[in-house]
């Protein structure tokens, strides 16, 4: 995947190597504008060490901050796998550490268990809050240990709020929600407000309806009233909005070197912006989607979207030129490399079984 990146880095990083550098101020400026501040191998796109804000992430962030401001006990977000929900959690956690540094944030991975176990539940919870003692046979003692630790986390930051992400929350059953409610109530007695953000597959939304029918409205009213359907890119405008992140985010930070400029400095200097490629990448994904004969409308998850963009940038930076624009063929290759078609076919197969 990265085979072409090396030559591209050398060609763009050292233009006209063999020619003595001119002392003319304008030429020095133009040369410096094209020399990358670091190698492509060190760029976060090279090993996916970056996160871009997307419309679904921004919608989730708004849902969470409003819930915090209004002291709501819970919100829920649901969507198909590979749309970027887990990435969204990491992005929002990082953003909150800057925007609300006093807020303790905990992420609890919810695993499916045929027979719910209270001690197993609290053991996972204790591990999530990084307690040294996660074991035990007495669930009550474990819960008290958990409450003490969470109060300690809040007091250390002089906060009376705690945020809990429950990832893969569709795996939680009625028992786990009751135990979660106990934690919420215990914390409230100590003057702490817990916001539970349930994040899961579409089945999570189905569970809400099940609880409503089975006289478990107290679970719904506590954790599931405020909800958000997390979605992928559904049209060219969605794609353009996501691509704009590459035109705005910089590496190194505050260097003026956006991701687009870093990989295509000559094209960027001549006005090339990835945001203008929204229709082109959407067309490539739409054509790939049609080839699967999948009857539902395409909805592109961020895992595949970013993989396609990364393929284009990492494998074609050596084509950088003032007039560089990705062809439809390049976008088609990038979408093919993203794994979208294989994943869609795999999803069709599993649905048919």
C-alpha positions as CSV (number, residue, x, y, z in Angstrom):
1,X,0.0,0.0,0.0
2,X,2.8,2.4,0.8
3,X,5.2,1.4,-1.9
4,X,4.9,4.6,-3.9
5,X,5.0,6.9,-0.9
6,X,8.8,6.8,-0.6
7,X,9.7,8.1,-4.1
8,X,6.9,10.6,-3.8
9,X,8.4,11.9,-0.5
10,X,11.9,12.2,-2.0
11,X,10.7,13.9,-5.2
12,X,8.6,16.5,-3.5
13,X,10.9,17.0,-0.5
14,X,14.0,17.9,-2.6
15,X,12.9,19.6,-5.8
16,X,15.8,20.3,-8.2
17,X,18.3,18.6,-5.9
18,X,21.2,18.9,-8.3
19,X,20.8,22.6,-8.9
20,X,22.3,25.2,-6.5
21,X,19.5,26.8,-4.4
22,X,18.8,30.4,-5.5
23,X,19.0,33.2,-3.0
24,X,16.1,35.0,-4.7
25,X,13.5,35.5,-1.9
26,X,10.6,34.6,-4.1
27,X,12.2,31.3,-5.3
28,X,13.2,30.5,-1.7
29,X,9.5,31.0,-0.6
30,X,8.2,28.8,-3.4
31,X,10.7,26.1,-2.7
32,X,9.9,26.1,1.1
33,X,6.2,26.0,0.3
34,X,6.7,22.6,-1.4
35,X,9.1,21.0,1.0
36,X,7.2,18.8,3.5
37,X,8.1,19.5,7.1
38,X,8.5,15.7,7.8
39,X,8.6,12.4,5.9
40,X,5.5,10.7,4.7
41,X,6.3,7.7,6.9
42,X,6.0,10.0,10.0
43,X,2.6,11.3,8.9
44,X,-0.4,10.1,11.0
45,X,-2.2,9.0,7.8
46,X,0.5,6.4,7.3
47,X,-0.7,4.3,10.2
48,X,-4.1,5.8,10.8
49,X,-3.1,7.8,13.9
50,X,-5.6,10.6,13.2
51,X,-9.3,11.4,13.7
52,X,-11.4,13.7,11.7
53,X,-14.6,15.4,12.9
54,X,-17.5,14.2,10.8
55,X,-21.2,15.4,10.8
56,X,-22.3,12.3,12.8
57,X,-19.5,12.9,15.4
58,X,-20.5,16.5,15.7
59,X,-24.1,15.5,16.2
60,X,-23.2,13.1,18.9
61,X,-20.9,15.6,20.6
62,X,-23.9,18.1,20.7
63,X,-26.2,15.4,22.1
64,X,-23.6,14.7,24.9
65,X,-22.8,18.3,25.8
66,X,-26.5,19.2,26.0
67,X,-27.1,16.2,28.2
68,X,-24.3,17.2,30.5
69,X,-25.5,20.8,30.7
70,X,-29.1,19.6,31.5
71,X,-28.0,16.9,33.9
72,X,-29.6,14.1,31.9
73,X,-28.9,10.6,33.2
74,X,-28.6,8.9,29.8
75,X,-28.6,9.2,26.0
76,X,-28.3,6.5,23.3
77,X,-26.7,6.3,19.9
78,X,-27.1,3.4,17.5
79,X,-25.9,2.5,14.0
80,X,-24.6,-0.3,11.9
81,X,-21.1,-1.7,12.5
82,X,-18.1,0.0,10.8
83,X,-19.9,3.4,10.6
84,X,-17.3,4.8,13.0
85,X,-19.0,4.8,16.4
86,X,-16.0,3.5,18.4
87,X,-13.8,6.0,16.6
88,X,-16.4,8.7,17.6
89,X,-16.0,7.8,21.3
90,X,-12.3,8.2,21.1
91,X,-12.6,11.5,19.2
92,X,-15.1,12.9,21.6
93,X,-13.1,11.8,24.7
94,X,-10.1,13.6,23.3
95,X,-12.2,16.7,22.5
96,X,-13.8,16.7,26.0
97,X,-10.3,16.5,27.6
98,X,-9.7,19.9,26.0
99,X,-13.1,21.5,26.2
100,X,-14.1,20.1,29.6
101,X,-10.8,19.0,31.3
102,X,-12.5,18.6,34.7
103,X,-14.9,15.9,33.4
104,X,-13.9,12.3,34.2
105,X,-14.7,10.1,31.2
106,X,-14.9,6.3,31.5
107,X,-15.4,3.8,28.6
108,X,-17.0,0.4,29.4
109,X,-16.9,-2.3,26.8
110,X,-20.1,-4.3,27.1
111,X,-19.6,-8.0,26.2
112,X,-22.5,-10.4,25.6
113,X,-23.1,-13.0,28.3
114,X,-25.7,-15.7,28.1
115,X,-26.2,-15.6,31.8
116,X,-25.6,-12.2,33.3
117,X,-23.3,-12.1,36.3
118,X,-23.3,-9.2,38.8
119,X,-19.7,-9.9,39.8
120,X,-18.6,-10.1,36.2
121,X,-20.3,-6.9,35.4
122,X,-18.7,-5.0,38.3
123,X,-15.3,-6.6,37.5
124,X,-15.5,-5.2,34.0
125,X,-16.6,-1.8,35.4
126,X,-13.7,-1.8,37.9
127,X,-11.2,-2.5,35.1
128,X,-12.7,0.4,33.1
129,X,-12.0,2.8,35.9
130,X,-8.5,1.3,36.3
131,X,-9.1,0.0,39.8
132,X,-6.2,-2.2,41.0
133,X,-8.6,-4.8,42.5
134,X,-11.1,-6.0,39.9
135,X,-11.9,-9.4,41.3
136,X,-14.2,-10.6,44.1
137,X,-17.1,-12.8,44.9
138,X,-19.2,-10.2,46.8
139,X,-21.0,-8.0,44.3
140,X,-22.0,-5.5,47.0
141,X,-18.4,-5.0,48.0
142,X,-17.3,-4.7,44.4
143,X,-20.0,-2.0,43.8
144,X,-18.9,0.0,46.8
145,X,-15.3,-0.3,45.6
146,X,-16.5,1.1,42.2
147,X,-18.5,3.9,43.7
148,X,-15.5,4.9,45.9
149,X,-13.2,4.9,42.9
150,X,-15.6,7.0,40.7
151,X,-16.1,9.5,43.5
152,X,-12.3,9.7,43.8
153,X,-11.9,10.4,40.1
154,X,-14.5,13.2,40.2
155,X,-13.1,14.7,43.4
156,X,-9.5,14.7,42.0
157,X,-10.8,17.0,39.2
158,X,-13.2,18.9,41.5
159,X,-16.1,17.7,39.3
160,X,-19.6,16.6,40.3
161,X,-20.2,15.0,36.9
162,X,-19.0,11.7,35.4
163,X,-19.4,10.6,31.8
164,X,-19.7,6.9,31.0
165,X,-19.6,5.5,27.4
166,X,-21.1,2.0,27.3
167,X,-19.8,0.7,24.0
168,X,-21.6,-2.2,22.3
169,X,-24.5,-1.5,24.6
170,X,-26.8,-3.8,22.7
171,X,-25.1,-6.6,24.7
172,X,-26.6,-5.3,27.9
173,X,-29.7,-7.0,29.3
174,X,-32.3,-5.9,31.8
175,X,-30.2,-7.0,34.8
176,X,-27.2,-5.0,33.7
177,X,-29.4,-1.9,33.3
178,X,-30.7,-2.4,36.9
179,X,-27.1,-2.6,38.1
180,X,-26.2,0.5,36.1
181,X,-29.2,2.2,37.7
182,X,-27.9,1.3,41.2
183,X,-24.5,2.8,40.3
184,X,-26.2,6.0,39.1
185,X,-28.3,6.2,42.3
186,X,-25.3,5.5,44.6
187,X,-23.3,8.2,43.0
188,X,-26.2,10.6,43.3
189,X,-26.2,10.1,47.0
190,X,-22.6,11.3,47.0
191,X,-23.5,14.4,45.0
192,X,-22.2,13.1,41.7
193,X,-24.2,13.0,38.4
194,X,-23.5,10.1,36.0
195,X,-24.3,10.5,32.3
196,X,-24.5,7.1,30.6
197,X,-24.0,7.2,26.8
198,X,-25.2,4.0,25.3
199,X,-23.5,3.2,22.0
200,X,-24.5,0.2,20.0
201,X,-25.8,-1.6,17.0
202,X,-29.4,-1.0,15.6
203,X,-30.6,-3.8,18.0
204,X,-30.1,-1.3,20.8
205,X,-33.0,0.7,19.4
206,X,-35.1,-2.5,19.2
207,X,-34.3,-3.1,22.9
208,X,-35.8,0.3,23.8
209,X,-39.1,-0.8,22.2
210,X,-38.9,-4.2,24.0
211,X,-38.4,-2.4,27.4
212,X,-41.4,-0.2,26.6
213,X,-43.6,-3.2,26.0
214,X,-42.4,-5.2,29.0
215,X,-43.1,-2.7,31.8
216,X,-39.5,-1.6,32.0
217,X,-40.2,2.0,31.3
218,X,-37.9,3.0,34.2
219,X,-34.9,1.8,32.1
220,X,-36.1,3.7,29.1
221,X,-36.8,6.9,31.0
222,X,-33.5,6.7,32.7
223,X,-31.2,5.9,29.8
224,X,-33.0,5.9,26.5
225,X,-35.2,9.0,26.1
226,X,-32.7,11.0,24.1
227,X,-31.4,9.2,21.1
228,X,-29.4,9.6,17.9
229,X,-29.2,7.4,14.8
230,X,-25.4,7.4,13.9
231,X,-25.1,7.3,10.1
232,X,-22.4,7.1,7.4
233,X,-22.0,9.2,4.3
234,X,-25.2,9.1,2.2
235,X,-24.5,11.5,-0.7
236,X,-21.9,13.6,-2.4
237,X,-22.4,16.5,0.0
238,X,-21.8,14.2,3.0
239,X,-18.6,13.1,1.3
240,X,-17.5,16.6,0.6
241,X,-18.0,17.6,4.2
242,X,-15.9,14.7,5.4
243,X,-13.2,15.4,2.9
244,X,-13.0,19.0,4.0
245,X,-11.4,17.7,7.2
246,X,-8.3,16.7,5.2
247,X,-8.2,20.3,3.9
248,X,-8.4,21.8,7.4
249,X,-6.6,19.5,9.9
250,X,-2.8,20.1,10.1
251,X,0.2,18.0,10.8
252,X,2.4,19.1,12.5
253,X,-0.2,21.0,14.5
254,X,-0.4,24.7,13.6
255,X,2.2,24.3,10.9
256,X,-0.1,25.4,8.0
257,X,0.5,21.9,6.5
258,X,-3.0,20.4,6.1
259,X,-3.2,16.7,5.2
260,X,-4.1,17.6,1.6
261,X,-1.2,20.0,1.2
262,X,1.2,17.5,2.8
263,X,0.6,14.8,0.2
264,X,0.0,17.1,-2.8
265,X,1.9,20.3,-2.1
266,X,2.1,21.4,-5.7
267,X,-1.5,20.6,-6.4
268,X,-2.5,22.4,-3.2
269,X,-0.5,25.5,-4.1
270,X,-2.4,25.6,-7.4
271,X,-5.8,25.3,-5.6
272,X,-6.5,21.6,-5.3
273,X,-8.7,20.7,-2.3
274,X,-10.1,17.3,-1.4
275,X,-13.5,18.9,-0.5
276,X,-14.0,19.4,-4.3
277,X,-13.8,15.6,-4.8
278,X,-17.1,14.8,-2.9
279,X,-19.0,14.0,-6.1
280,X,-16.1,11.9,-7.5
281,X,-15.6,9.7,-4.4
282,X,-19.4,9.3,-4.0
283,X,-19.7,8.2,-7.6
284,X,-16.9,5.6,-7.0
285,X,-18.6,4.2,-3.8
286,X,-22.1,4.3,-5.5
287,X,-20.7,2.3,-8.5
288,X,-19.1,-0.2,-6.2
289,X,-22.3,-0.5,-4.2
290,X,-24.3,-1.2,-7.3
291,X,-21.9,-4.0,-8.3
292,X,-22.9,-5.9,-5.1
293,X,-26.6,-5.8,-6.1
294,X,-27.3,-4.9,-2.4
295,X,-30.9,-3.5,-2.5
296,X,-30.5,-0.9,0.2
297,X,-29.2,2.6,-0.5
298,X,-25.5,3.0,0.1
299,X,-24.3,4.4,3.4
300,X,-20.6,4.6,3.6
301,X,-19.0,4.0,7.0
302,X,-16.0,6.1,8.0
303,X,-13.8,3.0,8.1
304,X,-14.1,2.5,4.4
305,X,-14.3,6.2,3.5
306,X,-11.0,7.0,5.3
307,X,-9.3,3.9,3.9
308,X,-10.2,5.0,0.4
309,X,-8.8,8.5,1.0
310,X,-5.7,7.1,2.6
311,X,-5.1,4.8,-0.3
312,X,-5.3,7.7,-2.8
313,X,-3.0,9.9,-0.8
314,X,-0.4,7.4,0.2
315,X,-0.2,5.6,-3.2
316,X,-0.4,8.6,-5.5
317,X,1.5,11.4,-3.7
318,X,4.2,10.8,-6.3
319,X,1.8,12.1,-9.0
320,X,1.7,15.5,-7.3
321,X,1.7,18.3,-9.9
322,X,0.1,21.8,-10.2
323,X,-2.6,20.3,-12.4
324,X,-3.1,17.1,-10.4
325,X,-6.7,16.0,-9.9
326,X,-7.7,12.4,-9.1
327,X,-9.3,10.6,-12.0
328,X,-12.5,8.5,-11.6
329,X,-10.2,5.5,-12.2
330,X,-8.0,6.5,-9.2
331,X,-11.0,6.9,-7.0
332,X,-12.4,3.5,-8.2
333,X,-9.1,1.9,-7.3
334,X,-9.1,3.6,-3.9
335,X,-12.7,2.4,-3.1
336,X,-11.8,-1.1,-4.2
337,X,-8.8,-1.1,-1.9
338,X,-11.0,0.1,1.0
339,X,-12.7,-3.3,1.4
340,X,-16.2,-1.8,1.1
341,X,-17.4,-4.3,-1.5
342,X,-16.1,-7.3,0.4
343,X,-17.7,-6.1,3.6
344,X,-21.0,-5.4,1.9
345,X,-21.1,-8.8,0.3
346,X,-20.1,-10.4,3.7
347,X,-23.0,-8.5,5.3
348,X,-25.4,-9.7,2.6
349,X,-24.3,-13.3,3.2
350,X,-24.7,-13.1,7.0
351,X,-28.1,-11.6,6.6
352,X,-29.1,-14.4,4.3
353,X,-28.1,-17.1,6.8
